[in-house]
Amino acid sequence: MNKYKAILFDFDGTLADTAPGIVLTMQKTFEQMGLPLPEEEAVRQTIGLPLVEAVRILGKLTPDEADKGVEVYRNLFPVYEVGKVSIFPGVPETLEQLKGQGVRMAVCTSRNLSSLVTILKRFGLEHNFETMVTNNDGLPPKPAPDMVMALLDRMGVAAHEAVVVGDTTFDILMGNAAGCDTIAVTYGNHTVTRLKTANPTFVVDHFEDINQFL
């Protein structure tokens, strides 16, 4: 019997390697706006935050300027980001195994719903997930616990019955604050050293390794 009834997955950097596309699209956004291009590592460190917050931080922009940046980014998304997305090794097979074991799964992401669904459908992964919470739900962003709590409520699962899996401190702090166990994956956007500052329950180097804790 599985230890957890539900697994709540972050998307960017956990299920999918979206960083190359995000970096390119962000740099093209700043280029189009006539602003200095952010460094790759700076962009990577904002992945997991709402897009408007990432744009604001990277450009030190006003709220109005950041809103304009989001509009530009979303127009460029189909051109630059989608084609550079790949799914991490072991993800499709492990998701299928978990689904076959009766584990309920959901996605908890700062990405907007349309881009998430576009990518999930492109790789044939959408059928694995019972539900998802995205930026479109208008909840306080990570590391606040609200998105996890909304999923738990929607799924009728108690916090101790769920585990949150993510690649950034934002994910781990969110899961911890909601009262869930957490699994940090080290192959994503934050280093293992940084991840450990958030006190994850478990740490894994490969996606399929999460099975050992279930």
HELIX and SHEET records of a PDB file:
HELIX    1   1 ALA A   19  GLN A   32  1                                  14    
HELIX    2   2 GLU A   40  THR A   46  1                                   7    
HELIX    3   3 LEU A   51  GLY A   59  1                                   9    
HELIX    4   4 PRO A   63  TYR A   80  1                                  18    
HELIX    5   5 VAL A   82  LYS A   84  5                                   3    
HELIX    6   6 VAL A   91  GLY A  100  1                                  10    
HELIX    7   7 LEU A  113  ARG A  122  1                                  10    
HELIX    8   8 GLU A  126  ASN A  128  5                                   3    
HELIX    9   9 ASN A  135  ASP A  137  5                                   3    
HELIX   10  10 ASP A  146  MET A  155  1                                  10    
HELIX   11  11 ALA A  159  GLU A  161  5                                   3    
HELIX   12  12 THR A  169  ALA A  177  1                                   9    
HELIX   13  13 VAL A  192  LYS A  196  1                                   5    
HELIX   14  14 PHE A  207  PHE A  213  5                                   7    
SHEET    1   A 6 THR A 131  VAL A 133  0                                        
SHEET    2   A 6 ARG A 104  CYS A 108  1                                        
SHEET    3   A 6 ALA A   6  PHE A   9  1                                        
SHEET    4   A 6 ALA A 162  GLY A 166  1                                        
SHEET    5   A 6 ASP A 181  VAL A 185  1                                        
SHEET    6   A 6 PHE A 202  VAL A 204  1                                        
SHEET    1   B 2 ALA A  16  ASP A  17  0                                        
SHEET    2   B 2 SER A  86  ILE A  87 -1                                        
END                                                                             
